[in-house]
Amino acid sequence: MKLAISGKGGVGKTTLAALLAQVYADQGRDVLAADGDPSPCLAGALGFPDDLRAKLSPIAEMDALIEERTGAKPGASGGFFTINPRVDDIPERFSVLNRGVRLLEMGAVDLGGSGCICPESAMLKTLFTHLLFRDDEVLILDMYAGVEHLGRATVDFVDAMIIVVEPTRRSLGTAVQIKKLAEDIGVKRFWLVGNKVMNDDEAAFLRNESPRIPVLGLLPSDTAVQEADRLGIAVYDHVPALRQAAEKMAAELVTVIEGV
């Protein structure tokens, strides 16, 4: 399965990515999680120990590697550089493995407009394409709010985009915008996940007002999520209610996508 998880900053997409990644890893599946946020925090949500987190660095910030592979310094524009650099060795070289989840930090590039292209954006786009073609049993892409790293040539390999929202009309409006952007490049399957749901009224609001996006599941509001972050431990271990909700969503994804 190739799952892209998107949503406006702060809604909890990284929490969901961490939960699903650990659920599948605990089932014995081969899981690769890619953190595409400009301020990577998936390692923290997964509870990776400090020694492993210290080994991680966003690919987008590896200037020497980008120059080596593209032939141009990051930030360069108007010159010549390789738009399809070699990336096949990057997932193993620059990822870390903990409790069955292999984590790679992608980072993000300020594209400066849809027409902008630079060595670092070429590197990331090629790497995203490579990840979608890999044989990992489960790939979870913790996306930034946009969909700029996905292209028409690779979107067919994304089984679904999961949009995380809070129980507010503003958050649902953002989901509509993300869905439109993704549809424009060919994404066909979407699910909505409500996060920070405090009561039955908020749950009913999301199910009734969802903008023609099926609701995959809901994550209850729980202050233990913030506590887990302060303690540096995985939400999956510290908040049973969220783990149980994620297990149900993971099972539904397997049923629909894999047909089992």
Order of alpha helices (4+ residues) and beta strands (2+ residues): beta-alpha-beta-alpha-alpha-alpha-alpha-beta-beta-alpha-beta-beta-alpha-beta-alpha-beta-alpha-alpha-alpha
